[in-house]
């Protein structure tokens, strides 16, 4: 498990709308992490929380359609 895998996913989502849409539709951090593992990004909820805390980003969903402001470009 690794914070670098979280960062890789956030970068992938920043450059690919399909990735963003897929992950923005997930409601919980646990679902987000489970989907990430299926997609080859192995990290824990704690890793995700640490990266979001360090970057100052929030996992909260905003808007309709649902979006998160966590993606890096």
C-alpha atoms as one frame of an Amber mdcrd trajectory, in Angstrom:
protein
   0.000   0.000   0.000   1.368   3.308  -0.940   0.729   7.008  -1.068   2.503
   7.059  -4.433  -0.293   4.869  -5.842  -2.844   7.432  -4.628  -0.854  10.159
  -6.373  -0.701   8.121  -9.603  -4.485   7.716  -9.578  -5.078  11.415  -8.887
  -2.798  12.319 -11.791  -4.536   9.781 -14.062  -7.893  11.297 -13.161  -6.573
  14.774 -13.801  -5.800  13.914 -17.402  -8.635  11.481 -18.208 -12.302  12.435
 -17.887 -13.337   8.756 -18.007 -11.295   8.011 -14.880 -12.676  11.085 -13.100
 -16.262  10.195 -13.948 -15.833   6.594 -12.823 -14.371   7.525  -9.446 -16.526
  10.606  -8.843 -19.609   8.366  -8.942 -18.387   6.324  -5.946 -19.931   7.430
  -2.662 -17.490   6.233   0.004 -13.741   6.158   0.447 -13.969   2.404   0.917
 -15.675   2.027  -2.484 -13.093   4.387  -4.016 -10.199   2.329  -2.630 -11.816
  -0.983  -3.666 -12.260   0.277  -7.242  -8.701   1.573  -7.280  -7.411  -1.850
  -6.259  -9.404  -3.448  -9.089  -7.746  -0.963 -11.448  -4.243  -1.732 -10.184
  -3.742   1.122  -7.702  -3.019  -0.530  -4.351  -3.540   1.808  -1.390  -5.591
   2.072   1.775  -8.141   4.601   2.996  -5.422   5.853   5.347  -3.077   6.432
   2.381  -5.834   8.303   0.549  -6.566  10.427   3.622  -2.881  11.261   4.073
  -2.439  12.403   0.456  -5.641  14.455   0.524  -4.620  16.046   3.837  -1.129
  16.879   2.544  -2.510  18.406  -0.673  -5.332  20.265   1.086  -7.975  18.510
  -1.022 -11.385  17.317   0.183 -13.109  14.055  -0.737 -16.490  15.827  -0.627
 -18.748  15.580  -3.662 -20.005  18.807  -5.224 -22.376  19.613  -8.062 -24.618
  17.655 -10.353 -23.263  15.522 -11.864 -21.210  14.652  -8.807 -17.580  15.769
  -8.898 -14.653  15.777  -6.527 -11.983  18.441  -6.548  -9.144  15.997  -5.881
  -7.767  15.416  -9.370  -4.264  16.597 -10.241  -3.209  17.842 -13.645
